[in-house]
Amino acid sequence: GPTILTLSTLAVDALDAGRKVALLLDLKPALDEQKLDARLVRDFTKRPHEPMSSVLRGLLPRPLVPVCLGMTHIRRERKPSEMKVEERRRLGNWLKNFPLEVTGYRPFSEAIVTAGGIDIGEVDPRTMESRKVAGLYLAGEVLDIQGDTGGYNLQAAFSTGWLAGESAARSEKKS
């Protein structure tokens, strides 16, 4: 989603610099720790004799259940009635702080967002003309502009494109 798109530039820069990148995901953002613990108690009370691998399907997408059980060191066949308070809290903590290590990124050809480009300080903002190359008008993705997600990059491309086009046309009429 938008958060990952925004963070991706920072993650790529950090990976390129040889640094470790890790994310903590809140898999239950609508519940604070106390409400999540109450939900776990409720689910465990309703289904005390079912295996945890089954009970957790009410909280997580099916593919995440074995990941959760493995990372929290809870056996899949363990029953909620056998769970200790510390194990339940460890499970709740994992749901609120799911750790992910970012180890790489996809190639440029698959990019959804890009970063970099011509420094906007090298462009006249009134015309979008290059300050280094007279008669060269720049717009959109060739500029080093990163707008927030939600259409801002498209708006920047449209607006700078229109201004560059208008300015180039005016410049052509003068010559």
C-alpha positions as CSV (number, residue, x, y, z in Angstrom):
1,G,0.0,0.0,0.0
2,P,0.9,3.7,0.2
3,T,3.1,3.2,3.3
4,I,5.3,0.6,1.6
5,L,5.6,2.7,-1.5
6,T,6.7,5.7,0.6
7,L,9.2,3.6,2.6
8,S,10.6,1.8,-0.5
9,T,13.0,4.7,-1.5
10,L,14.5,4.7,2.0
11,A,14.8,0.9,2.1
12,V,16.5,0.8,-1.3
13,D,18.9,3.5,-0.3
14,A,19.7,1.7,2.9
15,L,20.2,-1.7,1.2
16,D,22.4,-0.1,-1.4
17,A,24.5,1.4,1.4
18,G,24.9,-2.1,2.9
19,R,22.6,-1.5,5.9
20,K,20.1,-3.9,7.3
21,V,16.4,-3.1,6.7
22,A,13.7,-4.5,8.9
23,L,10.0,-3.7,9.2
24,L,7.6,-4.4,12.1
25,L,4.1,-4.9,10.9
26,D,1.0,-4.5,13.0
27,L,-1.3,-7.3,11.8
28,K,-4.1,-6.2,14.0
29,P,-4.0,-2.4,13.8
30,A,-7.7,-2.0,14.9
31,L,-6.9,-3.6,18.3
32,D,-4.6,-2.2,20.9
33,E,-2.6,-4.7,23.0
34,Q,-5.4,-5.0,25.7
35,K,-8.2,-5.5,23.2
36,L,-6.1,-8.0,21.2
37,D,-5.4,-10.0,24.4
38,A,-9.1,-10.0,25.2
39,R,-9.8,-11.3,21.7
40,L,-7.3,-14.1,22.2
41,V,-8.8,-15.0,25.5
42,R,-12.3,-15.0,23.9
43,D,-11.2,-17.2,21.0
44,F,-9.3,-19.6,23.2
45,T,-12.3,-19.9,25.5
46,K,-14.7,-20.6,22.6
47,R,-12.4,-23.2,21.1
48,P,-10.4,-24.7,23.9
49,H,-9.8,-28.1,22.4
50,E,-9.0,-27.2,18.8
51,P,-5.4,-27.1,17.6
52,M,-3.9,-23.6,17.5
53,S,-3.4,-24.0,13.7
54,S,-7.1,-24.0,13.4
55,V,-7.9,-21.3,16.0
56,L,-5.4,-18.9,14.4
57,R,-7.2,-19.1,11.1
58,G,-9.8,-16.7,12.7
59,L,-7.1,-14.1,13.2
60,L,-4.7,-14.6,10.2
61,P,-4.8,-15.5,6.6
62,R,-4.1,-19.2,6.2
63,P,-0.5,-18.9,4.8
64,L,0.5,-16.8,7.8
65,V,-0.6,-19.4,10.4
66,P,2.4,-21.7,10.1
67,V,4.7,-18.6,10.0
68,C,3.2,-17.3,13.2
69,L,3.4,-20.7,15.0
70,G,7.0,-21.1,13.9
71,M,8.1,-17.7,15.0
72,T,6.3,-17.8,18.3
73,H,7.5,-21.4,19.0
74,I,3.9,-22.7,19.5
75,R,3.2,-26.2,18.3
76,R,0.5,-26.4,15.7
77,E,-1.4,-29.1,17.5
78,R,-1.2,-27.3,20.9
79,K,-4.7,-26.5,22.3
80,P,-5.7,-23.1,23.6
81,S,-6.7,-24.8,26.9
82,E,-3.0,-25.7,27.3
83,M,-1.6,-22.3,26.6
84,K,0.2,-20.4,29.3
85,V,-0.3,-16.6,29.8
86,E,3.2,-16.0,28.6
87,E,2.6,-17.9,25.4
88,R,-0.6,-15.9,24.7
89,R,1.2,-12.7,25.3
90,R,4.0,-13.7,23.0
91,L,1.4,-14.5,20.3
92,G,-0.2,-11.1,20.9
93,N,3.1,-9.4,20.7
94,W,3.9,-11.1,17.4
95,L,0.6,-10.1,16.0
96,K,1.3,-6.4,16.9
97,N,5.0,-6.6,15.8
98,F,5.4,-9.0,12.9
99,P,9.1,-8.8,12.0
100,L,10.1,-8.7,8.4
101,E,13.7,-8.4,7.1
102,V,14.0,-6.7,3.7
103,T,16.8,-8.4,1.8
104,G,16.5,-6.9,-1.6
105,Y,14.3,-5.2,-4.1
106,R,12.8,-5.8,-7.6
107,P,14.6,-4.5,-10.7
108,F,13.8,-1.1,-12.2
109,S,11.8,-2.7,-15.0
110,E,9.2,-3.8,-12.4
111,A,9.2,-0.6,-10.4
112,I,5.9,1.0,-9.4
113,V,7.6,4.1,-8.1
114,T,10.9,5.6,-8.9
115,A,13.2,8.1,-7.3
116,G,15.9,10.4,-8.6
117,G,16.1,12.5,-11.7
118,I,17.2,16.0,-12.4
119,D,17.6,18.2,-9.3
120,I,14.8,20.7,-9.3
121,G,17.3,23.4,-8.4
122,E,18.6,23.0,-12.0
123,V,15.2,24.0,-13.4
124,D,13.5,27.4,-13.6
125,P,10.2,26.8,-11.8
126,R,8.4,29.5,-13.8
127,T,9.1,27.9,-17.1
128,M,10.5,24.4,-16.4
129,E,13.5,25.3,-18.6
130,S,16.8,23.8,-17.7
131,R,19.2,26.2,-16.1
132,K,22.1,24.3,-17.7
133,V,20.8,23.8,-21.3
134,A,18.9,26.7,-22.9
135,G,15.7,25.6,-24.7
136,L,15.5,22.2,-22.9
137,Y,12.2,22.0,-21.0
138,L,11.8,19.3,-18.3
139,A,8.7,17.7,-16.8
140,G,7.3,14.8,-14.8
141,E,9.4,11.7,-14.0
142,V,12.7,13.2,-15.3
143,L,12.6,15.5,-12.3
144,D,13.7,14.6,-8.8
145,I,10.3,15.0,-7.2
146,Q,8.6,12.6,-4.9
147,G,5.0,13.4,-4.1
148,D,2.9,11.6,-1.6
149,T,0.9,8.7,-2.9
150,G,-2.6,9.5,-3.9
151,G,-2.1,11.1,-7.3
152,Y,0.3,13.8,-6.4
153,N,3.0,12.5,-8.7
154,L,0.5,12.4,-11.5
155,Q,-0.5,15.9,-10.8
156,A,3.1,17.0,-10.7
157,A,3.7,15.4,-14.1
158,F,0.6,17.0,-15.6
159,S,1.3,20.4,-14.2
160,T,5.0,20.5,-15.1
161,G,4.2,19.0,-18.5
162,W,1.7,21.7,-19.2
163,L,4.0,24.5,-18.0
164,A,7.0,23.1,-19.9
165,G,4.9,22.8,-23.1
166,E,3.5,26.3,-22.8
167,S,6.9,27.7,-22.1
168,A,8.5,25.9,-25.0
169,A,5.7,27.1,-27.3
170,R,6.2,30.7,-26.1
171,S,9.9,30.4,-26.5
172,E,9.5,29.1,-30.1
173,K,7.2,32.1,-31.0
174,K,9.8,34.5,-29.8
175,S,12.5,33.0,-32.1
